[in-house]
């Protein structure tokens, strides 16, 4: 791996303002989804802070249970890539279920006006993180910061060629860049503020992909990552509506959802190095 390129990327990702905050922490929470962005962010964090303990924090959708395999494979790959770093801890895991979840008209209206999310994953996530703070504080561990690999959407003008259909739009709240890449809670928890750090938030997936390729991680880390979020029951719908064929629903990319299409737009491949075999879906 080119160490000079790695150092340049680390300087861009971990700016002095966030470095000052991180330097005061004993442990870093890392939202590890199994996707390439969070996996890459974990790799960079292990490279930048080899002496900091990193706690993978993972939520699994019960309607896509095979995602657990992808996260395990990512963790294994990271340990192989950074054998000298033994501070990658065992994951803190939780499960959520999207069955029978429906947004109320009020929730839909509030999302359109404020961008506040009411998806089952996001609703569960907010509650779970509050419980995490309490749990680790009671254990005497100051888990005061966690990282997210969330990226900026592809340029608005390119989105129609990536995905089509009103019901499969990119989330509009990620079309706009943020003033800061980290946020701090307004109140103290057990004498500490809580921080969330999203270093890729103003960078789209294709730009992150360039970094991944420069470091050669497209050959080692990328192939084991999974970005698709489609629940098992939707594969039958996609097979009918989009003339797709699936052999292992829930354990292969659907090639239809926006996370799948965004990954394909950035890398030219879906999960597990799967190519696009339909001409009408090629970009």
Residue frames relative to the residue before (quaternion, step in Angstrom):
aa qw qx qy qz dx dy dz
X 1.0000 0.0000 0.0000 0.0000 0.00 0.00 0.00
X 0.4683 -0.6786 0.4970 0.2706 3.56 -1.01 0.88
X 0.3068 -0.7962 0.4960 0.1611 3.60 -0.30 1.27
X 0.6054 0.5541 -0.3575 0.4456 3.59 1.13 -0.63
X 0.6590 0.4933 -0.3031 0.4801 3.59 0.95 -0.88
X 0.6320 0.5342 -0.3327 0.4522 3.56 1.01 -0.81
X 0.6624 0.5077 -0.3121 0.4540 3.60 0.88 -0.87
X 0.6415 0.5218 -0.3263 0.4580 3.59 1.00 -0.78
X 0.6552 0.5002 -0.3086 0.4746 3.58 1.00 -0.82
X 0.6428 0.5269 -0.3213 0.4539 3.57 0.97 -0.85
X 0.6382 0.5256 -0.3242 0.4598 3.59 1.03 -0.74
X 0.6672 0.4960 -0.2978 0.4691 3.58 1.05 -0.74
X 0.7065 0.4746 -0.2626 0.4547 3.58 0.97 -0.85
X 0.7867 0.2584 -0.1259 0.5464 3.58 0.82 -0.99
X 0.1101 -0.8275 0.5504 0.0113 3.54 0.22 1.33
X 0.7028 -0.5017 0.2920 0.4112 3.63 -1.15 0.50
X 0.6463 0.5405 -0.3447 0.4139 3.63 0.95 -0.75
X 0.7132 0.4071 -0.2663 0.5047 3.58 0.92 -0.83
X 0.5843 0.5798 -0.3716 0.4294 3.60 1.10 -0.60
X 0.6244 0.5431 -0.3321 0.4525 3.57 1.05 -0.75
X 0.6657 0.4887 -0.2980 0.4788 3.58 1.02 -0.83
X 0.6692 0.5152 -0.3011 0.4429 3.57 0.89 -0.96
X 0.6282 0.5744 -0.3357 0.4035 3.57 1.00 -0.83
X 0.6878 0.4805 -0.2757 0.4691 3.59 1.20 -0.49
X 0.6131 0.5699 -0.3342 0.4332 3.59 1.32 -0.10
X 0.3917 -0.7012 0.5456 0.2392 3.54 -1.21 0.60
X 0.7992 0.1157 -0.0123 0.5897 3.55 1.13 -0.72
X 0.2180 -0.7708 0.5896 0.1037 3.57 -1.07 0.80
X 0.2894 -0.7345 0.5867 0.1805 3.56 -0.85 0.97
X 0.0941 -0.8068 0.5831 0.0148 3.58 -0.84 0.98
X 0.2935 -0.7491 0.5661 0.1792 3.57 -0.51 1.15
X 0.0116 -0.8238 0.5643 -0.0530 3.56 -0.22 1.28
X 0.1500 -0.8433 0.5146 0.0383 3.56 -0.27 1.30
X 0.5375 -0.5693 0.4348 0.4449 3.55 1.18 -0.59
X 0.5798 0.5864 -0.3613 0.4352 3.57 1.32 -0.18
X 0.6651 -0.5348 0.3505 0.3857 3.56 -1.25 0.38
X 0.6437 0.5474 -0.3497 0.4046 3.63 0.92 -0.76
X 0.7073 0.4279 -0.2738 0.4917 3.59 0.82 -0.93
X 0.6128 0.5392 -0.3515 0.4585 3.60 1.08 -0.66
X 0.6631 0.4971 -0.2946 0.4757 3.58 0.97 -0.87
X 0.6405 0.5161 -0.3237 0.4675 3.58 0.99 -0.81
X 0.6344 0.5155 -0.3338 0.4694 3.59 1.02 -0.74
X 0.6285 0.5296 -0.3297 0.4644 3.58 1.00 -0.80
X 0.6697 0.4933 -0.3029 0.4652 3.60 0.88 -0.90
X 0.6544 0.5137 -0.3147 0.4570 3.58 0.98 -0.84
X 0.6348 0.5129 -0.3232 0.4792 3.59 1.02 -0.77
X 0.6585 0.5078 -0.3039 0.4649 3.59 1.08 -0.71
X 0.7132 0.4615 -0.2504 0.4644 3.56 0.97 -0.91
X 0.8090 0.1658 -0.0496 0.5617 3.58 0.96 -0.88
X 0.0622 -0.8531 0.5174 0.0251 3.61 0.49 1.14
X 0.7013 0.4601 -0.2748 0.4701 3.60 1.17 -0.43
X 0.5853 0.5722 -0.3744 0.4356 3.60 1.28 -0.05
X 0.4201 -0.6723 0.5456 0.2720 3.56 -0.99 0.80
X 0.1496 -0.7865 0.5963 0.0594 3.57 -0.94 0.92
X 0.1632 -0.7951 0.5813 0.0572 3.55 -0.72 1.12
X 0.2754 -0.7499 0.5739 0.1801 3.65 -0.48 1.10
X 0.1086 -0.7785 0.6176 0.0270 3.57 -0.86 1.03
X 0.0333 0.8434 -0.5263 0.1034 3.56 -0.40 1.23
X 0.1432 -0.7587 0.6313 0.0727 3.55 -1.03 0.91
X 0.1490 -0.7940 0.5855 0.0674 3.56 -0.90 0.93
X 0.3568 -0.6907 0.5887 0.2214 3.51 -1.10 0.81
X 0.4472 -0.7166 0.4658 0.2637 3.59 -0.66 1.07
X 0.6685 0.4844 -0.2996 0.4782 3.58 1.21 -0.42
X 0.7240 0.2460 -0.2450 0.5960 3.57 1.29 0.34
X 0.0246 -0.8759 0.4818 0.0111 3.60 0.72 1.07
X 0.5929 0.5976 -0.3768 0.3864 3.61 1.09 -0.54
X 0.4865 0.6710 -0.4301 0.3580 3.60 1.26 -0.26
X 0.5537 0.6111 -0.3944 0.4054 3.58 1.15 -0.49
X 0.6262 0.5460 -0.3384 0.4418 3.59 1.05 -0.73
X 0.6468 0.5324 -0.3211 0.4416 3.58 0.98 -0.86
X 0.6585 0.5008 -0.3148 0.4652 3.59 0.92 -0.87
X 0.6352 0.5202 -0.3308 0.4653 3.59 0.97 -0.81
X 0.6660 0.4998 -0.3012 0.4647 3.58 0.98 -0.85
X 0.6186 0.5328 -0.3370 0.4689 3.59 1.07 -0.72
X 0.6614 0.5031 -0.3074 0.4637 3.59 0.89 -0.92
X 0.6421 0.5160 -0.3231 0.4660 3.58 0.99 -0.79
X 0.6577 0.5116 -0.3066 0.4600 3.57 0.96 -0.89
X 0.6455 0.5230 -0.3189 0.4562 3.59 0.98 -0.83
X 0.6652 0.4969 -0.3076 0.4647 3.59 0.96 -0.80
X 0.6328 0.5054 -0.3299 0.4850 3.58 1.14 -0.58
X 0.6759 0.5016 -0.2889 0.4561 3.57 0.99 -0.85
X 0.7883 0.1970 -0.0883 0.5762 3.58 1.10 -0.73
X 0.0153 -0.8556 0.5173 0.0040 3.61 0.64 1.06
X 0.6390 0.5436 -0.3288 0.4337 3.58 1.15 -0.55
X 0.6752 0.4644 -0.2838 0.4979 3.59 1.26 -0.32
X 0.0488 -0.8268 0.5603 -0.0085 3.58 -0.41 1.22
X 0.5048 0.6781 -0.3981 0.3561 3.58 1.23 0.45
X 0.4632 0.6325 -0.4717 0.4036 3.60 1.25 0.36
X 0.2561 -0.8269 0.4887 0.1082 3.54 -0.26 1.33
X 0.6277 -0.4811 0.4260 0.4393 3.55 -1.33 -0.04
X 0.5703 -0.6508 0.3954 0.3082 3.56 -1.05 0.81
X 0.2937 -0.6622 0.6495 0.2309 3.49 -1.35 0.47
X 0.0802 -0.8523 0.5154 -0.0389 3.57 -0.40 1.27
X 0.0082 0.7627 -0.6468 -0.0006 3.52 -1.19 0.71
X 0.2800 -0.7564 0.5710 0.1528 3.56 -1.24 0.52
X 0.0569 -0.7724 0.6304 0.0532 3.57 -1.10 0.69
X 0.2750 -0.7644 0.5699 0.1234 3.54 -1.25 0.48
X 0.2667 -0.7906 0.5340 0.1368 3.59 -0.71 1.06
X 0.3955 0.7424 -0.4712 0.2656 3.61 1.24 0.00
X 0.8758 0.0725 -0.0716 0.4717 3.54 -1.08 0.89
X 0.4216 0.6929 -0.4876 0.3231 3.60 1.15 0.46
X 0.0351 0.7921 -0.6072 0.0514 3.57 -0.82 0.98
X 0.3872 -0.7053 0.5427 0.2409 3.55 -0.99 0.84
X 0.4121 -0.6777 0.5462 0.2694 3.53 -1.08 0.74
X 0.6522 -0.5069 0.3738 0.4218 3.62 -1.18 0.39
X 0.6326 0.5361 -0.3310 0.4504 3.58 1.05 -0.77
X 0.6541 0.5093 -0.3098 0.4656 3.58 0.97 -0.86
X 0.6508 0.5141 -0.3150 0.4615 3.58 0.96 -0.84
X 0.6529 0.5095 -0.3067 0.4691 3.57 1.01 -0.82
X 0.6635 0.5024 -0.3069 0.4618 3.59 0.96 -0.85
X 0.6224 0.5331 -0.3452 0.4574 3.59 1.05 -0.72
X 0.6721 0.5065 -0.2984 0.4502 3.58 0.94 -0.88
X 0.7407 0.4174 -0.2305 0.4733 3.59 1.04 -0.71
X 0.8086 0.2593 -0.1204 0.5143 3.60 1.00 -0.77
X 0.4516 -0.6924 0.4546 0.3316 3.60 1.18 -0.44
X 0.4419 0.6849 -0.4720 0.3359 3.61 1.27 0.03
X 0.3361 -0.7850 0.4926 0.1678 3.57 -0.70 1.11
X 0.1134 -0.7884 0.6024 0.0508 3.53 -1.13 0.77
X 0.3000 0.7296 -0.5498 0.2746 3.58 1.09 0.61
X 0.6202 -0.5656 0.3645 0.4032 3.62 -1.05 0.59
X 0.6258 0.5457 -0.3396 0.4419 3.57 1.02 -0.76
X 0.7080 0.4606 -0.2712 0.4616 3.58 0.84 -0.96
X 0.6256 0.5312 -0.3331 0.4642 3.57 1.05 -0.77
X 0.6673 0.4895 -0.2907 0.4803 3.57 0.94 -0.92
X 0.6354 0.5666 -0.3259 0.4112 3.57 0.95 -0.90
X 0.6585 0.5193 -0.3204 0.4405 3.58 0.85 -0.93
X 0.6808 0.4804 -0.2882 0.4719 3.58 0.93 -0.93
X 0.6584 0.5342 -0.3129 0.4280 3.58 0.94 -0.89
X 0.6632 0.5056 -0.3221 0.4481 3.59 0.93 -0.84
X 0.5998 0.5431 -0.3674 0.4587 3.58 1.05 -0.61
X 0.6676 0.4892 -0.2941 0.4780 3.58 1.01 -0.83
X 0.6050 0.5634 -0.3557 0.4359 3.59 1.09 -0.69
X 0.6289 0.5358 -0.3422 0.4475 3.57 0.92 -0.91
X 0.6745 0.5018 -0.2961 0.4534 3.56 0.86 -0.99
X 0.6631 0.5308 -0.3155 0.4231 3.57 0.84 -0.96
X 0.7328 0.4283 -0.2548 0.4634 3.57 0.79 -0.98
X 0.5898 0.5478 -0.3775 0.4578 3.58 1.10 -0.53
X 0.6598 0.5045 -0.3094 0.4630 3.60 0.98 -0.82
X 0.6632 0.4776 -0.2962 0.4944 3.57 1.22 -0.49
X 0.5077 -0.6647 0.4066 0.3675 3.56 1.31 -0.07
X 0.5548 0.5820 -0.3890 0.4497 3.58 1.27 0.45
X 0.2778 -0.7820 0.5384 0.1462 3.56 -0.67 1.10
X 0.0033 0.7848 -0.6161 0.0661 3.54 0.02 1.33
X 0.0829 0.8631 -0.4846 0.1154 3.55 0.24 1.32
X 0.7737 0.2371 -0.1509 0.5679 3.59 1.24 -0.06
X 0.0214 0.7812 -0.6237 -0.0166 3.53 -1.07 0.69
X 0.3660 -0.7418 0.5364 0.1673 3.53 -1.17 0.77
X 0.1118 -0.7693 0.6257 0.0645 3.53 -1.17 0.66
X 0.3685 -0.7506 0.5108 0.1997 3.59 -0.99 0.84
X 0.2623 0.7978 -0.5065 0.1955 3.60 1.21 0.35
X 0.1820 -0.7972 0.5711 0.0724 3.57 -0.97 0.93
X 0.5855 -0.5239 0.4797 0.3907 3.51 -1.38 0.15
X 0.5586 -0.5938 0.4525 0.3616 3.58 -1.12 0.58
X 0.5959 -0.4975 0.4549 0.4363 3.58 -1.24 0.21
X 0.6679 -0.4837 0.3478 0.4461 3.63 -1.14 0.41
X 0.5985 -0.6122 0.3844 0.3455 3.57 -0.95 0.92
X 0.6728 0.5163 -0.3054 0.4330 3.58 0.94 -0.84
X 0.6848 0.4717 -0.2830 0.4779 3.59 1.21 -0.43
X 0.5156 0.6973 -0.4004 0.2961 3.57 1.17 -0.46
X 0.6456 0.5381 -0.3563 0.4083 3.69 0.87 -0.73
X 0.6899 0.4590 -0.2977 0.4741 3.62 1.05 -0.59
X 0.6174 0.5380 -0.3425 0.4604 3.57 1.28 -0.29
X 0.7807 -0.0401 0.0375 0.6225 3.57 0.93 -0.92
X 0.1702 -0.7729 0.6042 0.0928 3.55 -1.15 0.65
X 0.6382 0.5144 -0.3905 0.4191 3.54 -1.17 0.50
X 0.5137 -0.6889 0.4283 0.2795 3.54 -0.79 1.11
X 0.7029 0.4869 -0.2736 0.4404 3.59 1.03 -0.77
X 0.7215 0.4003 -0.2511 0.5061 3.59 1.23 -0.11
X 0.2343 0.7991 -0.5194 0.1914 3.58 1.04 0.71
X 0.5348 -0.5598 0.5057 0.3807 3.54 -1.27 0.41
X 0.5595 -0.6036 0.4299 0.3712 3.62 -1.05 0.65
X 0.4306 -0.7600 0.4225 0.2420 3.55 -0.51 1.19
X 0.5950 0.5949 -0.3722 0.3920 3.60 1.14 -0.49
X 0.6979 0.4283 -0.2794 0.5015 3.60 1.24 -0.19
X 0.4517 0.6704 -0.4615 0.3656 3.57 1.19 0.51
X 0.7262 0.4104 -0.2048 0.5122 3.56 1.24 -0.51
X 0.4516 -0.6868 0.5006 0.2717 3.57 -0.98 0.85
X 0.4012 -0.7105 0.5345 0.2203 3.55 -1.22 0.62
X 0.5534 -0.6092 0.4523 0.3435 3.56 -1.16 0.58
X 0.7890 0.1303 -0.0548 0.5979 3.56 1.08 -0.81
X 0.4068 -0.7204 0.5144 0.2255 3.53 -1.15 0.66
X 0.7395 0.2736 -0.2168 0.5755 3.57 1.25 0.11
X 0.1849 -0.7751 0.5961 0.0989 3.53 -1.17 0.59
X 0.2237 -0.7689 0.5897 0.1046 3.55 -1.19 0.63
X 0.5034 -0.6488 0.4737 0.3182 3.58 -0.96 0.82
X 0.5406 -0.6410 0.4452 0.3141 3.53 -1.13 0.68
X 0.7848 0.2691 -0.1449 0.5392 3.58 1.06 -0.69
X 0.5397 -0.6178 0.4743 0.3196 3.52 -1.32 0.35
X 0.1585 -0.7421 0.6421 0.1085 3.54 -1.17 0.72
X 0.8260 -0.1047 0.0279 0.5532 3.57 -0.51 1.19
X 0.7335 -0.4411 0.2257 0.4653 3.56 1.01 0.84
X 0.7163 0.4004 -0.2472 0.5153 3.60 1.26 0.09
X 0.4040 -0.6457 0.5789 0.2910 3.53 -1.25 0.49
X 0.3208 -0.7122 0.5858 0.2160 3.57 -1.24 0.44
X 0.1531 -0.8007 0.5769 0.0513 3.56 -1.01 0.86
X 0.1182 -0.7424 0.6521 0.0977 3.54 -1.19 0.65
X 0.1321 -0.8085 0.5733 0.0161 3.57 -0.77 1.07
X 0.0088 -0.7907 0.6104 -0.0452 3.58 -0.75 1.14
X 0.1274 -0.8621 0.4844 0.0769 3.62 0.37 1.18
X 0.7069 0.4358 -0.2666 0.4891 3.62 1.17 -0.49
X 0.3761 0.7884 -0.4426 0.2026 3.59 1.29 -0.05
X 0.7428 0.3433 -0.2098 0.5352 3.60 1.12 -0.57
X 0.6326 0.4917 -0.3053 0.5146 3.55 1.33 0.32
X 0.3266 -0.7607 0.5115 0.2303 3.62 -0.68 0.92
X 0.7118 -0.4994 0.2967 0.3949 3.56 -1.27 0.41
X 0.6260 0.5354 -0.3523 0.4443 3.60 1.05 -0.63
X 0.6433 0.5035 -0.3214 0.4789 3.59 1.07 -0.69
X 0.6273 0.5075 -0.3309 0.4893 3.60 1.05 -0.73
X 0.6177 0.5659 -0.3346 0.4315 3.57 1.04 -0.83
X 0.6108 0.5554 -0.3517 0.4413 3.57 1.05 -0.69
X 0.6374 0.5098 -0.3176 0.4826 3.58 1.02 -0.79
X 0.6369 0.5391 -0.3240 0.4459 3.56 0.93 -0.95
X 0.6924 0.4765 -0.2735 0.4677 3.57 0.92 -0.92
X 0.6184 0.5554 -0.3460 0.4351 3.60 1.02 -0.75
X 0.7291 0.4092 -0.2257 0.5000 3.58 1.08 -0.72
X 0.5147 -0.6739 0.3993 0.3485 3.58 1.28 0.07
X 0.4495 0.7149 -0.4378 0.3086 3.58 1.26 0.18
X 0.5084 0.6266 -0.4302 0.4047 3.58 1.26 -0.09
X 0.6847 0.4583 -0.2739 0.4961 3.58 1.27 -0.35
X 0.7634 0.3643 -0.1843 0.5005 3.60 1.17 -0.45
X 0.7904 0.3075 -0.1534 0.5071 3.59 0.67 -1.10
X 0.6416 0.5767 -0.3237 0.3885 3.59 0.88 -0.97
X 0.6815 0.5301 -0.3278 0.3834 3.66 0.75 -0.90
X 0.7150 0.4407 -0.2729 0.4691 3.63 1.09 -0.49
X 0.5587 0.6326 -0.3858 0.3725 3.61 1.23 -0.11
X 0.1662 -0.7678 0.6123 0.0894 3.54 -1.25 0.57
X 0.1626 -0.8135 0.5564 0.0471 3.56 -0.75 1.11
X 0.5513 0.6422 -0.3893 0.3635 3.60 1.11 -0.67
X 0.1584 -0.8017 0.5725 0.0665 3.58 -1.00 0.88
X 0.4086 0.7530 -0.4472 0.2570 3.58 1.27 0.05
X 0.4168 -0.7024 0.5234 0.2430 3.55 -0.90 1.00
X 0.6860 -0.5304 0.3158 0.3851 3.55 -1.17 0.67
X 0.6899 0.5176 -0.3055 0.4035 3.59 0.83 -0.95
X 0.6311 0.5605 -0.3370 0.4172 3.61 1.17 -0.47
X 0.5205 0.6530 -0.4242 0.3503 3.61 1.15 -0.35
X 0.6286 0.5331 -0.3320 0.4587 3.58 1.03 -0.74
X 0.6372 0.5220 -0.3154 0.4712 3.57 1.07 -0.79
X 0.6849 0.4852 -0.2856 0.4625 3.57 0.88 -0.95
X 0.6100 0.5554 -0.3492 0.4444 3.58 1.06 -0.74
X 0.6957 0.4635 -0.2634 0.4815 3.56 1.01 -0.83
X 0.7430 0.4402 -0.2350 0.4461 3.58 0.76 -1.07
X 0.8096 0.2557 -0.1100 0.5168 3.59 1.01 -0.77
X 0.4353 -0.7367 0.4295 0.2885 3.57 1.31 0.32
X 0.3342 0.7269 -0.5132 0.3106 3.52 0.95 1.01
X 0.2356 -0.7493 0.5994 0.1542 3.56 -1.20 0.54
X 0.0678 -0.8103 0.5821 -0.0041 3.55 -0.85 1.01
X 0.2813 -0.7665 0.5595 0.1423 3.54 -1.07 0.81
X 0.8074 0.1055 -0.0113 0.5805 3.57 1.12 -0.69
X 0.1589 -0.8324 0.5246 0.0816 3.61 0.42 1.19
X 0.7955 0.2778 -0.2319 0.4860 3.53 -0.94 0.95
X 0.7515 0.3002 -0.1905 0.5557 3.56 1.28 -0.23
X 0.6995 0.3322 -0.2568 0.5782 3.57 1.29 0.33
X 0.5922 -0.5800 0.4000 0.3911 3.62 -1.11 0.48
X 0.4336 -0.6983 0.5043 0.2645 3.58 -0.97 0.84
X 0.2840 -0.7993 0.4706 0.2428 3.60 1.27 -0.56
X 0.6525 0.5136 -0.3001 0.4694 3.58 1.29 0.22
X 0.6614 0.5212 -0.3238 0.4313 3.61 0.87 -0.91
X 0.6304 -0.5744 0.3496 0.3878 3.59 -1.11 0.51
X 0.6051 0.5247 -0.4032 0.4427 3.69 0.96 -0.49
X 0.6320 0.5262 -0.3322 0.4619 3.60 1.03 -0.76
X 0.7126 0.4650 -0.2660 0.4530 3.54 0.79 -1.04
X 0.6182 0.5352 -0.3428 0.4625 3.59 1.08 -0.66
X 0.6460 0.5078 -0.3152 0.4748 3.58 1.00 -0.82
X 0.6489 0.5086 -0.3132 0.4714 3.58 1.00 -0.84
X 0.6215 0.5431 -0.3276 0.4598 3.59 1.04 -0.80
X 0.7231 0.4533 -0.2465 0.4593 3.58 0.94 -0.87
X 0.8257 0.2618 -0.0924 0.4910 3.59 0.90 -0.92
X 0.4280 -0.6960 0.4730 0.3297 3.59 1.20 -0.40
X 0.7231 0.3141 -0.2083 0.5789 3.57 1.33 0.23
X 0.3937 -0.6708 0.5673 0.2708 3.54 -1.26 0.48
X 0.7805 -0.2885 0.2386 0.5007 3.57 -1.27 -0.34
X 0.8540 0.1302 -0.1269 0.4875 3.51 -1.21 0.75
X 0.6202 -0.5974 0.3125 0.4010 3.56 1.10 0.91
X 0.3195 0.7582 -0.5029 0.2648 3.58 1.10 0.70
X 0.3116 -0.7643 0.5318 0.1895 3.65 -0.73 1.00
X 0.4888 -0.6050 0.5240 0.3472 3.55 -1.34 0.11
X 0.1627 -0.8348 0.5226 0.0602 3.57 -0.64 1.11
X 0.6430 0.4795 -0.3355 0.4940 3.60 1.25 0.09
X 0.4774 -0.7066 0.4443 0.2745 3.58 -0.66 1.11
X 0.6811 0.5132 -0.3097 0.4205 3.59 0.94 -0.82
X 0.6929 0.4428 -0.2777 0.4967 3.59 1.26 -0.28
X 0.5121 0.6465 -0.4286 0.3689 3.59 1.23 -0.05
X 0.2920 -0.7430 0.5797 0.1632 3.53 -1.17 0.69
